[in-house]
Amino acid sequence: MPASLRANTFEPQVTFLLDEFGNLSKGEIPSINTAQYLGRSLGTQLVTFVQDTSIFERYREPSAFVTLSEVYMAWSVRDTDDAEELSKRSGNCSVMVENTNLQQQAGGEPGADYSVGLSEKSVPLYRPDEFLQMPDYKAAVFFKQNPPIMADLVHYQSVDAWRDYAASNPAIPMDGVPVTYRLDS
């Protein structure tokens, strides 16, 4: 059975990698939104690589580039609007906050009595500044509508199983790429 077939089905799983997507066309590519909607139902995925997500605004349905992808990965985030959007997509978590209330006396002076209470507050799981300050070797990986997984990017030559299948590329230096994960054979 070919590797492109999805497990337990005979439906092909094909992924198109569109590197430098913003430079493919100066305007809208008319069939892209249609390909995204039909492709998702047929097992085809379009993966776009962009430096600035504002190029999606030239399309009728710019949100389709994010919502129709099963996997969305962001690294080296430099745009504050992108960071804000990633923070919203990350979702919120609940935290318990302690509240203190100091009773005031009649003259406005603080009194000796105070009360302490707890309340629940919703805060972003990841703030926009956390995306803007991610190190270059970190990436936020979103799978479907789940919160992100913060992953370390690993050079392919640092993993034995991958090194055997790819030739060395002098244009991709190993310097500065921390290896925190190692797959041993």
C-alpha angles and dihedrals in degrees: 000000000000118000091238092068116098115241115271093004137077092224113118118238108212124175123196114203110206106192117192088012093172090060096051091084138004091221139021119317097223099214099046098091091045091048090052095052097041093038094056092055092045097047097258121130129195113208113193124197112206137162094206123031092204088087087074088069090078089070128082092239108028093170090065090076090065105027098048095051117093090204124036120179129188128186135158090027108190104159118087092212090054090048091051091050092048090050091053092047090051090065131215137286130206122244130182114238126198115227122197124193119195113203114229124220123233093268093054093258117133112258131215095253121088137161131216125207140168128231134178119243130187116226131174114269087224123015121221092250090058090060092046092050098045111130115249091253093057127086134183109227117196118194113196107309097332126118114270127273111221104222135184113235110231128202109243092233091061092067113072095211092053096042091063091059101045132056120234113270114204089198089068106061121199092219114113096013107117115214110214096154126054127182108207120198 
